[in-house]
Amino acid sequence: MLDAGAVRGSIPLYLKVALAIVAGATFLVSSARAEPFVPEVSPAAAPAGAPVTSQPAKPFDTGAAWRGWYLGGHVGYAHGAANTTLCDSAPPSSTSSFGSLHGGVLLGYGVRLRSRLLLGLEADVSFPNFLDDDDLVSSRKTTGGSVAERLDLLSRARGRVGYAFDRWLVYGAGGFVWSLGRFIESLGQTDAQDESLHFRPGWTTGAGIEFAFAPRWTTRLEYLYDRFATTSASFASGAGTESTMALHSVRLALNWQIHTAAADGPGMKPVTASGGDEHNWSIHGQSTYVEQGYFGFHSPYEGANSLSAASQVRNTASATVFFGRRLWPGGEIYFNPELMQGFGLNDVHGLAAFPNGEAQKSSFRFPRFNAARLFLSQTIELGGEKEIVEDGPNQLAGRRSVSRLTVTIGKFAVLDYFLLNSYAGEPRTAFLNWNAYGGGSYDWTMDRLSWTWGGLVELNQKRWALRAGYFLLPEVSNSNTFDTHVLQRGQYTAELELRYAPFAKPGKLLVFGWLSHGNMGSYSEALAESATTPGYPDITLTRRERTNYGFVASAEQAIAADLGAFSRASWSPGQTEIMGWTDCDESLSVGMALKGTRWARPNDTVGVAWVVEGLSAISRQYFAAGGMGILIGDGKLNYRPEMVLETYYAFSPVKWAALTLDYQLVVDPGYNADRGPVSIFSGRLHVGF
């Protein structure tokens, strides 16, 4: 019988696929119906009493859309079948089906003939979605354990032949495909594994339609069929495997023409604040690389979740596209496909205030795809004073009422809208430490990569704003599967923002509260278990419906035009296990950030922050007894508050790139006075457009 709980837990995956299809359809339909962009004439620029009119934009050369070099990204769904043969299994052969969201990048070149015939070549690479089994092709039992096949990436090199109907292109494509994957043998009840990498060649064919929706920008919808050659592996245990594989894929792509023909016109240039013109499209991107490490430090003992006392160096990388589209007045849709790769220190364990905001709670040897954000926002203007909105990531240019009501639903991060801070809010450009930019003891609901599903309502006025939201909780602590008992379980948030300007220097105060109701374990009940319980104290055995809550107060203040300070204080009762963020029940942070104007480097920033955090009395007992949390667990605990001092210098030779040197001193890592201190050194490269 089908388990109802499993179905409920899988609904968010179906929702992701459905929303991706809806977003793609909306993208194509709105592109096809869109007229060339018509800039709005500012009322201030019009003669007194004259009506505000619009001037038609110059049409762009659609022929240029189909020739020259282009870069692009794609997202889609791939479904396949694999036939696997094991030499020591009965029956020896079986067929399995698998499927996953995929995302990747492409590079191509096209030639458009006078006959409107298009000839082109392109190459692409695709990566599976980030969930644990999204790269799983097959899994079979053997006499000694099991053998699984995993798919790490796909790459294609193909030719295209098509026919251009002005702004539309219909094409077919075919060529070569290859994959990189692994056969993994797991031996019985032990953790021993034998791994064999394999390269699998094949051929690919497909067809699609493409539309030029703006100068130098096209979008396409296509179908692909990939057929791969047989590959095999032999393991030291004597087991062997052989498999064949085929894939069907449907994907949506967005391409940018690299050429700069004069006929391209204004294209997708950002609008200026002085003009106030609206654009119905917004496309931006970022990439961030972090290298982080430390030398060995004092540690008389270690537990399963301890930061290793041996020196180590790890790195993470991410690349994101921020796409936005205005659908109707006040209605906007945003989509942020993202690729991630790398490892946090000690697989993101050992410190409550973890030192790398780019390293969440998953480790990826190869890049993995994630539809990081996919949400719809509707703004209802309440009249009165207007303000200019400049083009930016997840922000469409235009003008809006200062007094407004905004409703947002979909997939995003709670901290995209709550606990925003001008000086410590973005680990890709400012402080790296989790609790320098995060909410301390706020148990931020998320999957293992920091995203969740939900909605919020915001009422904004000139001097204040009020926000309230509801978001899904993980089914269990630190999980990628969400509890879809909507409203019955989940996290509720509320925030009051007060804005002020003493001595004409802007500042704000945030008062934030949260309440989570879901499937949580209890520290006290785990401690009450029999000492002979395997894994004592095992908090997973105590999970049932419980409630957790907490508060955060946050303040920021500009001291001068180039200098600002911030502080946050947070508290929660600390009676239940943490669901999404980090093991922390109380925290205080203070810091400052200074722009480099005074030494003729206005794009540079130097920052310093101090963070101290602690545990509740019962959680201290739990960790002292050997309990494990999301991030910490030394097996025993000589409790003392964990403290972090972080300082960084971000060198920005141009506005779109910054190189940061970062140093963090962590005292009493994991709240343990027996271990540390540890000095952590980081280098970060960030580029964005």
N, C-alpha and C positions, 0 to 999 in steps of 0.2 A: 504494500500500500504506500502511496506517495505521502511523504511526511509534510504536513501543512506548515510546520515551522520552517522547513527547508525552502518551500515555495515563497513564504513571506520574506525570507532572507534574500532570495534571489531577485525579488522584484526590482530593486534599484539597478541591477544589471540590465534587465529588460528596459527599464526607464531610460538608461543611458543610451541604448541602441535606438529606442523610439525617438528620443529627443534629438539625437544626432541626425536621424533621417528627416525629422520635421525641420530642423535647422537648415539642413542641406536643401530641402525642397523650398523653404522660404527664401534661401539665398538665391537659388536659380530663378524662381518666379519673380521675386522683387527685382533681380537684375534685368530680366527680360522686359519687365514693364517700365523700368526706370528710364526717364528722359535724361538727356545730358544735364549735368548739374547747372542750376540757375542760381547765381549768387544773389543774396538778399541785399538791397540797398539800405544802408543805415538811415533811419529817419533823421538823424542829426545832419546827414549830408544832403538832404533834400531841401529845396527852397521852402520857406514858410508857407503853409497852406497847401502845398502841392501833394498829391497822392503819392504814396510809396509804391514804386513800380519795380519790376524785375526785368533785367536784361538777359536775353537768351545767351547761353554759353556757346562758344564756338565749337562746332562739331569736330571730333577728332578723326584722324586718319585710321579707319578700321583696317586698311591693308597692312599698316605697320604692326598690328597686333599679331600677325601670323608669320612674321619673318624676324630673323636674328636670334640672339641668345636670350634665354629666359631661365629664371629660378622659380621654384615653387615648393609648396608643401601639400601634403595630402592626408586625409583621414578616411577610413572606411571599415568595412566588416569583411573578414575573410573566413570562409567555411571550407573545410577540407575533409578528406578521408585518407587514412593510412592503413596499409595491409602489412602486418607485422608477423614475422616467423621467428620462433625461438627454437633452438636446437634441443632444449631439454624440457619442453613443455608439452602437455597433452590437453586439448588439441594444439598442434604446433603452430597453426596459423589462425589469425583473426583479423577482422577489419574494425577500426574504430573511427568515429567522426569527432571533429573538434572545430572550434570556432572562437574568434576573438576580434575585438576592435584592433585596428592597426593604424599607425601613423608614421610619416616619414617625410623625406625631402627628395627633390628631383632637380636635374639640370638638363636643358634641352636646347636644340637649335633647329630652326625651321626656315624653309625657302618657299615663298608663294609665287607661283608662276602666273603669267598673264592670263592663262586659261582658268585661273582661280584654283588650280590644283596645288595642294600643299604637300611638300616632301620634308621629312624631318627625322632627326635622331634624338633620343633622350635616354638618360640613365637615372634610376631612382634606387633608393634604399628604404625599406619599411621595417618597423619594429613592433612587436606585439604589445598589448595593453599590460599594465603594471601588476594586475592581480596575480596571486601565486600560481594559479593553474592556467593562466592565459597563454603561456608558452608551451603547454603540455600537448603533445601530439598523440601519444599513446602510453599506456601503462599495462604491463602484463606480469602475472605471477610466475615465478620459476620455482624449481625444487628447493633452491637455497634462499629465496627472497623475492625480489621483483626487479624488472627492467623497465625504465621509462625513457621515452624520447622527448626531448625539448627543442623547440625552435627558437633561435636567438635573433636571427634577422633574415630578410629576403632582399635580393638585389636583382634588378633587371636592366638589360641593355637592349633597346628595341628601335625599330624604324616605324615611322608613321606616314600614312598616305591619307589625305583628306581632301574635301572640297569646301571652299569658303563661300557662304552666302552672306556677304557684307559682315555683320557682327556675329554670325553663327558659323561654326565649323563642325562638320561631320567627318569622322575619321575612323580608320582601322589601324591596328598596330600589331606587330609581332617581332619576336626575337628570342633572346636567351635570358634565362633566369637561373639563379643559383641561391642556395640557402646555406647558412652556417648553423649547426645544431649540435646536440650532445646526446649520446646514449649514456644512461646512468644506471648502474647496478647497485641496489641496496641489499645488504646481506642480513637476512633474518631480523632478529630483534636488536642488533647492534647498530651503532651509528656509522659503521664502516661503509664506504662507497667507492666504487670504481667508475671512473668517468672516461668516455672516449669522444673526442671532438670529431665531427665529420663535415665535409664539404660535399654538397649534393647539387650537381648541375641539372639543367632541364631546359624546356622551351616554354614560351609564353605567347599568347595571342589575346586579342581583345578589341573593343570598339567603344566609341564614346561621342559625346557632343560637347562643344566648348563655346563659350559666349564671352565676347569682349564688352565688359560692362563699364569701363572707364579707360582713359588713356593709359596704356602700358599695363593694364590689369585684365586678366581673363580668369574665368572659372570653368571647370569642366566636371561632368559626371560620366563615369566610365565603368565598364565591366571587364574583368581580366580572368583568364583561365591559365593556370600554371601546372605543368606536368613535369615531375622530377624523376630522375633516374634512381635505380635501386642502390641502396647503400647498406653497409653491414658493419658489425663490430664484434670483436672477441674480447672476453674479459679474462683476468688472471684466474678466476674461479673455474674456468673451463666453459662457462656459458657463452653462447653466441646469439646474435640477433641480426635480422635482415628486414628491411622495410622498403616499401614504395609509397609515394605520396602525391596527391593532386589537390589543388586549391581553386576555389571560385571566390572572386572578390568583387565587391562593388565599392567604389570610393569617390569622394569629392575632393577636387584639387583647386588650389588658388595659385596663379602664376603671375610673376612680375617680369616684364620685358626689360632687359638690361640696357638696350640701346636708348639713345637720347635724341631721337629725331625731333626737329623743330616743330613738326606737325603735331606732336603729342599734346601741346597745349599745357594748361595748368596742372593736369593730372591730379595727384593725391596730396598736393602740398598742404601743410598745416595752415590754418587760418591764423591771422594775427589778432591780438586783443583789440587793436584799434578798429579793425574792420567789423567785427561782430558777425561775419558771414557764417552761414551754416553749411556744413558738409553732411551728407547722408551716409558717408562711409568713414571708417577709421581703421587703419591698419598700422600696427606697431610691432616691434619685436625686441627680445632681449636674449642675451646669453651670459651665463655666469660660471666661472671656474674658481674653485676654492681648493688650495693645497694647505693642509693643516697637520701639525705634528708636535711631539714633545719628546724630551729626553727622559730617561728612567727616573723614578722617584721612590722615596721610602714607602715600603708597604710590607709589614710583617705577615700579612695573610691576604687572601683574595677569595671572593665568592663568585657565583655564577654570573652575576651582573656587575662585577667590579670593573673599574677602569684598570687595564693591565698596567702593572708597574714597569714593564719593559717599554723602552722607547718605541715609537711607531709613527708612521706618516700615512695619511689617507687623503683622498681627494674626491670631490664631487663636481658634477657638471650638469647644467640645465640649459635648455633653449626653449623659448616660448614665443608664440605669435598671439597678439591681442587684436582680435577682429571685432568690429562693432558696426551695426547697421541700424539706421533709423527706419522704422517700419511705418509709422504714422506720427502725428503730432504728439510728442511726449512719450511715445513707445519706442524702446530700443532693445535690441538683442545683442548679446555678446558671447563670443566663443573663444576660448584660450587653449588650443592644443599645445602640448608640451612634451619634450623629450628629456629624460633624466638618466643619469648614470653615476655610479660611484658608491663609496662607502664612508660612513661616518666613523670617527674613532671608536674602536672596540665595538663595531656594529651598533652604535648609538646606545651605549650603556656606560654606567659608572658615575655620571654626574647629573644631578637634578637640573642645574643650569647648564645645559649642554652647549658647547662652544661653537657650533656651526649651524646656523639657521637654514642652510641649504640641505643639510643632512637630516631628513625626517627619520622614519622608523623602518625603512626598507633599504636593502642593499642590492645594487644591480651591477653585475659584471659587464653587461652590454646595455646600451640604451634601451629604455622602455618608454612606451607611449602612455600618455594620460590626457584625457579630456578634462583639464584642470578646472576650468570654469565654463559653464553653459547656463546663462540666466537671462531672464526677461525683466526689464524695468519699465514702469509706467509712472510718469510724473504728471501730477494734476496741479496746474498753476493756480494760485489763490489771488493773483493780482498784485498791484503795487510796484515797488522798485524792481528793476531788472539788473542782472549781473551777467558779465561776459564769461563764457566757458570756453577755455582753449582746448584744442585738440590734444589728446594724450591717450595712453593705454587705458582701455575700458572707459573712455570719455569722449563723447562726440562734441565737436565745436558748435557753438551757437550762443543763444541768449535764453535765459530762463528767469522766472520770478524768484526773488529771494524768499518770498513767502510761498511755500509749496508743500505738497504731500506726495511722497514717492513710495511706491510699492515695488518690491523686488522679490522674485521667486526663481529658484533653480539651484544649480550647484556652484558653490563658491566657498571661500573661507570666512568664518565668522569675523575674523579680524580685518577683513576687507572693509567693514563698516563700523565695527565697534572698537573702542579703545585706541582710536587713531592718534598718532603722535607725530609732530613735525620733526622731531630731532632723534627719535628712536623707534622708527616704525617699519623699516625695510632692511632685512638682513643682506640683501643683494647690493646695497649701497652704503649702509650705515653700520650700526653695531651688529656683530654676528651672534652674540650670545642669546640663547632662547629667552632668558628672563630679563635681558636688557630691553628687548623689543616686545616680548609677550606679556601676558597678564599675571605672571607669578603663580599664585595658587588658583587662578581661574582655570578650571578643568575644561579647557577649550575642546569642544566636541569635534571629532574629525576621524577620517580614516588614517591609515598609517602614513599618508602623505600630506595631511593637514586640511583636506577638503570634506565638505558635507553637503547635504541637501536641506533646503529649508526656505524660509521667506522672512521678510521684515517690512515694517512700515516706518517711515520717517517723516516727521513734521518739522520743517525747518523755518525758523524766523531769523531776523537779523542778529539778535543777541543771544539766541538759544536754539536748541534743537532737542527733540525727544524721539527716541528710537525704541522699538520693541520687536522681538523676533522669536521665531520657533524653528528649531533645527533637529534633525534626526540624530539619535545617539547610536554608537556601535552596538551590535547585539551583545558583545562581551568586551571587556577591556582590551584596548589596543588591537582592534579588529578592522578589516576592510569591509565587513558585511554590516549593513545598517538594520536596526530594529524599525520595521515599518508599521508598528502600531501607532499610527499618526494621532497626535494629541494625547492618547492614553499614556504613551511613553515619549520621551524626548527631552530636549533642553529648551528652556524659556529664558530669554534675556531682555533686559531693559536698561536704558542709558539716558541720562540727562546731561546735556552739554551746555555749559554757560560760558559765553565769550565776553571778554572785557579788554580794556586797553589802558592801563595806568600809565601816565606820562606819555601817551600816544604810542605805547609799545604793546602789540597784540599778545594776548594770552588766553588760555581756556582751562576750565575745570571740568572733568568728567566724573560722574558718579554712576557706577555700573553694578548691576546685580544679576545673578544667574541662579537658576534652579534646574537640576537634572533629575529625572525620574526614569529609572531603567533597571536592567539586570546587573546588580552590583554585589560584590563581596563585602564582608564586614571584618575589620581588623580584630575586634574583640571576639567574634565567634570563631575566627581562625585560631586565635590564641587558646580558646577553650577546647579545641580538639585534643584528642588523646596524643600524648607525646610519641606514641608508636605509629601514628598516622604517617604513611609514606609522604615524604616531602613536607613534613610538619614545619611551620604552620602553612597549610595549603588553603589559600583564600578562595580558590576556584570552587571548593566544595561548599562554600557558604553563599553562593550567588543566588539572589532572588530579587524581587522588586523592592527597591529602596530609593531614597531621596537624598541628594546632596545639594548643597547650595553655597554661596559665597558672595563676597563684595570686593570691588576694586575702586580705589580713588586715584585719579590721575590728574596731574597738573603740568602745564608747560607755560613758559613765559619768555618772550623775547627781551633780552637785556639791552641789546644794541641791534643795529641793522644786520650785523654779521655774527651775533652771538646769542645763543638761547640755552635755557636750562629746562630740565624736566624732572619729575619724580612720580613714582607709583607706589602705592601700598595696597596689599591684598590680604584677604583672610578667608579661610573656610574651616569648618569644624574638624575635618580630618578623621572621620569615623568610618568611611567607606573607601574602597579601592578607587584609584583614578581610572577614568574611562578613556581619555584621549590624549592628554597633554603630558605632564611630568609630575613626579612624586614631590609635591610641595603643598604645605598647608598654610604658610604665611610668608610674606616677602616684603621687602622694601628696596627700592632702587632710586638712585639719584644720578644725574649726569649732566653734561654740557656738550655742546657742539659749536665749533667756531669755523666760519668760512675764512678762506685765505686772502681776503681783500687786503688786509693790513700788510701782507708781504707780496702784493701784486700777483696773487694767484687766486682770483675770485671763484674759480670752479673747484678748488681744493677744499677739503674739510678735515679738521682734526677733532676727535671726540674722546671723551673719557667718561666712564660710568662705573659705579660701585653697586653691587647687588648682594644682599644678605637674605637668606631664606631659611625656614625651619619646618619642623614636623610637629604634629600634635603629640600629646603624651601617649595616646594609645598606639599611634603609628610608630613611634619610637620603640615601644615594646615589641611590636610586630617585627620590625627589621632587626632588632637586637636578638630576637628568637630565631632568626634565620630566614625570615620572610622575604619574598621577592616582589618588586614593584615593576612598573613599566620600564624604568631606566636604571634603578639602583637595586642593590642587594649584595652586601659583602659577606653574608653568612652570619655575621655578628656585628655589633655596633657599639662603639664608644661615642655617644652622641655629642655633637657640637654643631651649631649652625654652619651651613655652607656659605662661604663668601667668595665673591668674584670681583676682581678689578680688571676692567677692559679698557684699552686705549687703542686708537687706530689713526692712521693718516691715509686719506684717500687722495691720491694724485690724479688729477684729471686734465691731461694736456688738451683735450677737446671735449665738448659737451657730451658727446655720445660714448665716451669711454673713460674708465677710471681704473687705476691700479692701486690696491689698498694693502698696506702692511698693518697687521693686527697682532696685539699681544694680550693674553689673558693669564692672570695669576689666580689659580683656584686654591683656596685654603679649606682644608677639611672636606675633600671630595666625597660625595655621597653622604654628607653629614657625619663623617667618621674621623675623629681626632687621631686615630691610630695611623692614618694614611695621609700621604702628601706632605707639603703642598706640591702642586704641579704647575709648571709654566708651559703655556700652549702658544705656539707661534703659527701665524696664518698669513698666506698671501692670497689675494682675491683679484681676479680680472673680470670686470663687468663691462659689456657693451650693450647699447640699446638705441633704437631709433623710433 
